Amino acid sequence: MTVKTNPLSLPTVVLEPEELPKPLGYYGMEILRMMKNDYPDRYWSLVLSGTLLQRIYLREQELTDLKLMLVQELQKKYPRPKTSSFLEVAAHMNILAEAADEVISRELKRPV
């Protein structure tokens, strides 16, 4: 990050390409909303320290990895139905994803 100053205007912050923030995904947006509403003191503490987004990105990645692991474990326990029907396979995978989402929804409630 570089800061360019001009005596007649406000400083301009120029971020390097690797420092550009990426958009938050579904879990990141839920974490941010929950932090604002349920843990405002913690939220503002992280905002003022400049680490809020970094922590949300890390937590979002943890939750994404956890969901993937849970779905893989559920697939081992409950394998796909042996059918050529795409709808049956999709319904089965949807049930597994919903079961993993139940665990993730409890994890989302923990503060960052």
N, C-alpha and C positions, 0 to 999 in steps of 0.2 A: 504494500500500500504506500502510495506517495501522496503527499499533500502539496498542492500548488497554491501559492498565495499571490494575490494581486492587491496592492494597497487600496484600490478603489472598490473592491468587491469582497464577498465572503470567500473563505478558502474552498477549494475544490478538491474533493477526495477522489483519487483515481485508484481503483482496485485492479490488481493483477487478475488475469483470467481464472487462475485456480482459486482465487479468493471470492469470486462472485457467488452470492448465495443461490442455492438451488431452491426451487419451490417445495413447500411442504406437501407431503402426501396426506392421505386420509387420516392416518394415525397421528401425524404431526399436527394437523389442524385440530383434532380432538384433544390432544395434549395441551395445546395452546389455549383452547377454549376452557378446558377444565382448570388449568392453572389460573387464568384470569378470574374465573367465577368462584372456585373453591379454595384456592390458596393465594389470595392477592398479595399477602406479605412476601411470600416466597417468589411470586411472579415479579414484583417490583425489585426485589433484591437482585434477582438474576438479570433483569433489564438494566439496572444501574451498574452492575458489574460487567455488562457487555457479554455475558455468557449464555443468555437465554436460548438463542437459536442454535448454538453449538450443542447444548444439552438436549434440546428437542430433537435435533437431527440424530444424535446418538441413541436416544430413547426410541425414536421411530425405527431406526435400523434394528435395534434389539427386538422390538415387537414384530417386525417383519420376519426376522430370522426365526423367532419363536413360533410364529404361525406356520412357516414353512416346515419346521421340524415337527410340529404337532400333526400337520396334515400327512407328512411322510410316515410317522408312527401309526397314525390311524389307518393309512393305506395298507401297512403291513398287517395290522390286526383285522381289518375289514377290507379284503382285496376287492378290486373291481368285479362286477358281475360278468360272467362269461356269456356275453350276448353281443349281437351285432347292432343292437339298438342304441343309437347315439343318445337318445333321450334318457334311457335307463342309466347309462354311464354318467351322463351329465347330472342327473338327479342324485346319483350316489356321491359324486364328487362334491355337489352342493351341500349335501348332508354333512360330509366330513369337514368342509370349510366352515359351516355354521357351528359345528362342535368346537372347532379351533377358535372361532370368534368369541364364543362364550368365555373361554379362558382369557383371551386377549382383552375382552371388555373389563374383566376384573383387574388386569394388569394396568389398563389405562387409567384407573382411578388413583394409582399411586403417584405422588408428586415427583417431579423431576428433581 
